[in-house]
């Protein structure tokens, strides 16, 4: 793939090359009102300022809708639909190209560059979309298998329904926060001895490495989004940390599923990477031994994206460890399949709804997307760089996800960071 | 109490002056939603009332009166003025009102602000950020457990220690009267056959769930649990709820993460939100835990009478017939946990509640066969169909209508909810 060269200084190893162009919500000390922004290299293009200064003068499709760039969330932009997102992304790419078709817009406009291009370090990120509903799926089959051994027993780790439908549960929308938000260790009921619970801070706090997808199409209640339309229902992807309280989960989850063990916090990375930017990295996911029912059959076999994901842990004292490296192809179903399944009974989606893939784990050592798996249920700990040991998360630990596709030659497409630091539990 | 209104309210009306629930209405003449209170056979349009200076005698409420123009109760609830508003309107409607000039003696204004309930369109009363469904109907949980696991394993060990719940789908909560389309999905034609291969089909075991639900008024910050002694302050009021369920879709999908598509095709609530103050006279104790083991301190409530004595009924009108029949009579006291306990448990991890969030109690069943809150229990998973006027039913058929009702008290002190109704539409055909 030919690299896209810019007149603007973009470090070659930047995850925000011109091949990317993701969207987020930013504010600055100079202007604390949230608005849309696009990271380019080590800077962010303030789209509200860009628009106010006629940045979209040479882009006719977006002109009647320019107000969306000064809104507080990406919802109105997302609602315009994928063909419009595509056109806007290509235009912004072009504006930054060395041989841009529109030099007067920014390349030759030093004053606008100074105003509208803010260093990434000086920007505050906000939750990128207003979320009506959040659903978490469970389609990382290796994760399901490993957890199944622990929760269901080694004879029967995968339930009979698993390969036939993307298993999912409704999550708590109010728990979703942007990367950087501290996460307080939850309090709850845990078993002190069998069937005898106590009220206690969670003693088995875990992370879950997932991908999240935001929806950009609404359907009427009673009318499904059919699989052929479901691809256009996905706005873009983020990384997601589905923080989990394993001891609370084990005690509460039969028969209605995880609840308090999940609803204390869910972190997402701030920049929504459009599907257009991920298309060059399309790949096959996990093979399915079962025939998928027609309502979920996708024509395109390459329905996952080869995103290299990494989880790093940093302790309060500064000791580090990389606790997971895995590809986002380790999934059994795709987001369009999840959308088709989720709406098949008539469930209404709204623009801004969030879907989680479920924990992504590989088969190799060092590729488990959560501590529950990598410590084999809390049996085998990991060692950090300075000798500290970990089984589950301690207070003061910071967990950071990063994810990237492609090569420097072609231009890296990355997701920024999804991070959170654990605060100690409150005393009840 | 026997407070009387100067407005004629039929005896036994669920909307007596002892009630005064809040809702959101529109009319043909004025199609924008706004806040209203139900009284007798009428809706009192609070927006029209405000515009005409109706709140002029309340220094407290005057500054907030713009909330009555909103098409949802969230604004009202965020200012926490629902209690004072109800008190004020009660004093305006009382026979011996201290302010007769405001409405009692003002026929012109009465024409503007009162619309007969039959002429009013009710809307979803709140914008709902999150909806959670609990499972606190002990008899229901037991009955269902017996059907699927046998009597000795009917209830899980966690059941009497915490109010079991799951997050629901906020987007599927609709107001009474909204038609409910039979969902399609994956089902096993024979659950006992091996290997288990699902087919894609319309749901063949469409069911109801009779529940009580509460709306949250005061929010809490993420990371800051609600203490049990403060939990009642976070309750705006109550509605009836029908948690329509697709039992065959549920049986196949729910292991291990709980019910999902079997619930998210529709959830109906009654339109008028009854305030806790109106239900105060009907406090009673709920179901008691019989086993040993104390409830953990964070869930232990200061008062024992943490349930309400509300008579609930389920009416089924089979497709093609004109008249429905009451098939079940239950009571909202058949709950093991109260709403304050559900709120406290839900936030003990630091989960953030927002104004307008909805919490369902779970199916409320009595112990007798004619007092259960679901067809699953009533027909023992379809094995014992019943007959209404010669028509046989196990689960719901297309065209069936289900109406849930609830009333506390009687005569002139009746406090009720209005209908929670829905008609089943046939499944889509590709």
HADDOCK unambig.tbl for C-alpha pairs under 7 A between the chains (distance, minus, plus):
assign (segid A and resid 132 and name CA) (segid B and resid 129 and name CA) 6.37 0.50 0.50
assign (segid A and resid 133 and name CA) (segid B and resid 169 and name CA) 6.57 0.50 0.50
assign (segid A and resid 133 and name CA) (segid B and resid 170 and name CA) 6.42 0.50 0.50
assign (segid A and resid 159 and name CA) (segid B and resid 255 and name CA) 6.90 0.50 0.50
assign (segid A and resid 160 and name CA) (segid B and resid 196 and name CA) 6.68 0.50 0.50
assign (segid A and resid 161 and name CA) (segid B and resid 252 and name CA) 6.57 0.50 0.50
assign (segid A and resid 161 and name CA) (segid B and resid 253 and name CA) 6.49 0.50 0.50
assign (segid A and resid 167 and name CA) (segid B and resid 253 and name CA) 6.96 0.50 0.50
assign (segid A and resid 168 and name CA) (segid B and resid 257 and name CA) 6.56 0.50 0.50
assign (segid A and resid 168 and name CA) (segid B and resid 260 and name CA) 6.85 0.50 0.50
assign (segid A and resid 169 and name CA) (segid B and resid 257 and name CA) 5.92 0.50 0.50
assign (segid A and resid 169 and name CA) (segid B and resid 258 and name CA) 6.56 0.50 0.50
assign (segid A and resid 169 and name CA) (segid B and resid 260 and name CA) 5.67 0.50 0.50
assign (segid A and resid 170 and name CA) (segid B and resid 167 and name CA) 5.33 0.50 0.50
assign (segid A and resid 170 and name CA) (segid B and resid 168 and name CA) 5.69 0.50 0.50
assign (segid A and resid 170 and name CA) (segid B and resid 169 and name CA) 6.26 0.50 0.50
assign (segid A and resid 170 and name CA) (segid B and resid 260 and name CA) 6.82 0.50 0.50
assign (segid A and resid 171 and name CA) (segid B and resid 167 and name CA) 5.71 0.50 0.50
assign (segid A and resid 172 and name CA) (segid B and resid 130 and name CA) 6.59 0.50 0.50
assign (segid A and resid 172 and name CA) (segid B and resid 167 and name CA) 6.28 0.50 0.50
assign (segid A and resid 173 and name CA) (segid B and resid 130 and name CA) 6.35 0.50 0.50
assign (segid A and resid 174 and name CA) (segid B and resid 352 and name CA) 6.03 0.50 0.50
assign (segid A and resid 175 and name CA) (segid B and resid 351 and name CA) 6.55 0.50 0.50
assign (segid A and resid 175 and name CA) (segid B and resid 352 and name CA) 6.78 0.50 0.50
assign (segid A and resid 184 and name CA) (segid B and resid 223 and name CA) 6.05 0.50 0.50
assign (segid A and resid 186 and name CA) (segid B and resid 349 and name CA) 4.30 0.50 0.50
assign (segid A and resid 186 and name CA) (segid B and resid 350 and name CA) 6.25 0.50 0.50
assign (segid A and resid 187 and name CA) (segid B and resid 348 and name CA) 5.92 0.50 0.50
assign (segid A and resid 187 and name CA) (segid B and resid 349 and name CA) 4.78 0.50 0.50
assign (segid A and resid 188 and name CA) (segid B and resid 348 and name CA) 6.03 0.50 0.50
assign (segid A and resid 188 and name CA) (segid B and resid 349 and name CA) 5.89 0.50 0.50
assign (segid A and resid 195 and name CA) (segid B and resid 157 and name CA) 5.90 0.50 0.50
assign (segid A and resid 195 and name CA) (segid B and resid 158 and name CA) 6.97 0.50 0.50
assign (segid A and resid 199 and name CA) (segid B and resid 296 and name CA) 6.85 0.50 0.50
assign (segid A and resid 222 and name CA) (segid B and resid 181 and name CA) 5.74 0.50 0.50
assign (segid A and resid 222 and name CA) (segid B and resid 265 and name CA) 6.89 0.50 0.50
assign (segid A and resid 251 and name CA) (segid B and resid 158 and name CA) 6.67 0.50 0.50
assign (segid A and resid 252 and name CA) (segid B and resid 158 and name CA) 6.50 0.50 0.50
assign (segid A and resid 252 and name CA) (segid B and resid 164 and name CA) 6.93 0.50 0.50
assign (segid A and resid 255 and name CA) (segid B and resid 258 and name CA) 6.44 0.50 0.50
assign (segid A and resid 256 and name CA) (segid B and resid 165 and name CA) 6.58 0.50 0.50
assign (segid A and resid 256 and name CA) (segid B and resid 166 and name CA) 5.94 0.50 0.50
assign (segid A and resid 256 and name CA) (segid B and resid 257 and name CA) 6.51 0.50 0.50
assign (segid A and resid 256 and name CA) (segid B and resid 258 and name CA) 4.17 0.50 0.50
assign (segid A and resid 256 and name CA) (segid B and resid 259 and name CA) 6.59 0.50 0.50
assign (segid A and resid 257 and name CA) (segid B and resid 166 and name CA) 6.59 0.50 0.50
assign (segid A and resid 257 and name CA) (segid B and resid 256 and name CA) 6.43 0.50 0.50
assign (segid A and resid 257 and name CA) (segid B and resid 257 and name CA) 4.13 0.50 0.50
assign (segid A and resid 257 and name CA) (segid B and resid 258 and name CA) 4.43 0.50 0.50
assign (segid A and resid 258 and name CA) (segid B and resid 257 and name CA) 6.55 0.50 0.50
assign (segid A and resid 259 and name CA) (segid B and resid 165 and name CA) 6.81 0.50 0.50
assign (segid A and resid 259 and name CA) (segid B and resid 166 and name CA) 5.62 0.50 0.50
assign (segid A and resid 259 and name CA) (segid B and resid 167 and name CA) 6.78 0.50 0.50
assign (segid A and resid 260 and name CA) (segid B and resid 346 and name CA) 6.61 0.50 0.50
assign (segid A and resid 260 and name CA) (segid B and resid 349 and name CA) 6.29 0.50 0.50
assign (segid A and resid 263 and name CA) (segid B and resid 351 and name CA) 5.54 0.50 0.50
assign (segid A and resid 264 and name CA) (segid B and resid 349 and name CA) 5.53 0.50 0.50
assign (segid A and resid 264 and name CA) (segid B and resid 350 and name CA) 5.34 0.50 0.50
assign (segid A and resid 264 and name CA) (segid B and resid 351 and name CA) 4.59 0.50 0.50
assign (segid A and resid 342 and name CA) (segid B and resid 261 and name CA) 6.64 0.50 0.50
assign (segid A and resid 344 and name CA) (segid B and resid 184 and name CA) 6.43 0.50 0.50
assign (segid A and resid 344 and name CA) (segid B and resid 185 and name CA) 6.41 0.50 0.50
assign (segid A and resid 345 and name CA) (segid B and resid 183 and name CA) 4.21 0.50 0.50
assign (segid A and resid 345 and name CA) (segid B and resid 184 and name CA) 4.94 0.50 0.50
assign (segid A and resid 345 and name CA) (segid B and resid 185 and name CA) 6.04 0.50 0.50
assign (segid A and resid 345 and name CA) (segid B and resid 261 and name CA) 6.47 0.50 0.50
assign (segid A and resid 345 and name CA) (segid B and resid 265 and name CA) 5.66 0.50 0.50
assign (segid A and resid 346 and name CA) (segid B and resid 183 and name CA) 6.33 0.50 0.50
assign (segid A and resid 346 and name CA) (segid B and resid 265 and name CA) 5.22 0.50 0.50
assign (segid A and resid 347 and name CA) (segid B and resid 172 and name CA) 6.51 0.50 0.50
assign (segid A and resid 347 and name CA) (segid B and resid 264 and name CA) 5.46 0.50 0.50
assign (segid A and resid 347 and name CA) (segid B and resid 265 and name CA) 4.71 0.50 0.50
assign (segid A and resid 348 and name CA) (segid B and resid 171 and name CA) 6.14 0.50 0.50
assign (segid A and resid 348 and name CA) (segid B and resid 172 and name CA) 6.58 0.50 0.50
